[in-house]
Amino acid sequence: MSDHVYGSMELTGSSKDGTDQAIRVALAKANELVANINWFEVVSTRGYVHDGDVAYWQVTIKVGYTLGT
């Protein structure tokens, strides 16, 4: 079995369309930045309120990835 090195980063995605889309926005950006993404974990969920209604959902995720082979 090979030794591996793993990395992680936190990102916050936002979307008018809900938490699922906010997560997908953050994962898409993570995929542009690093390769070999293996998992994500939801760290927090919140929203931006405008005129008494939810304007944007904001989801912070931790993304884990393998460095090298």
C-alpha positions in Angstrom: 0.0 0.0 0.0 1.3 3.4 -0.9 1.6 6.3 1.5 -0.7 9.3 0.6 -0.8 13.0 1.4 -4.2 14.7 1.7 -5.2 18.3 1.7 -8.4 20.1 2.5 -9.8 23.6 2.0 -12.9 25.5 3.0 -15.1 27.3 0.5 -18.5 29.0 0.8 -20.8 28.7 -2.2 -24.0 30.8 -2.6 -27.1 30.4 -4.7 -30.6 31.8 -5.0 -31.8 28.3 -5.8 -31.1 26.6 -2.5 -28.4 24.8 -0.4 -27.8 22.0 -2.9 -27.0 24.4 -5.7 -24.7 26.4 -3.3 -22.8 23.2 -2.5 -22.5 22.5 -6.3 -21.2 26.0 -6.9 -18.5 25.6 -4.3 -17.5 22.1 -5.5 -17.3 23.4 -9.1 -14.8 26.1 -8.0 -12.8 23.6 -5.9 -12.6 21.4 -9.0 -11.0 24.3 -11.0 -8.4 24.8 -8.2 -7.3 21.2 -7.4 -7.5 17.7 -8.8 -8.4 14.4 -7.0 -11.3 15.7 -4.9 -12.5 12.8 -2.8 -15.1 14.2 -0.3 -16.9 17.2 1.1 -18.3 18.0 4.5 -20.9 20.7 5.2 -19.5 23.0 7.9 -22.3 25.6 8.1 -25.4 26.8 6.4 -26.8 30.3 6.5 -28.6 32.7 4.3 -28.7 36.3 3.2 -32.0 38.1 3.9 -33.3 40.9 1.7 -36.6 42.6 2.3 -37.6 40.0 4.9 -37.1 37.0 2.5 -34.2 34.6 1.7 -32.2 36.2 -1.1 -29.3 33.7 -1.2 -28.4 30.5 0.5 -24.7 30.3 1.7 -23.1 26.9 2.5 -19.6 26.5 3.7 -18.0 23.2 2.9 -14.7 21.5 3.6 -13.3 19.8 0.5 -10.8 16.9 0.8 -8.4 15.8 -1.9 -5.4 13.6 -2.5 -2.1 15.2 -3.4 0.0 13.3 -5.9 -0.4 9.7 -6.7 
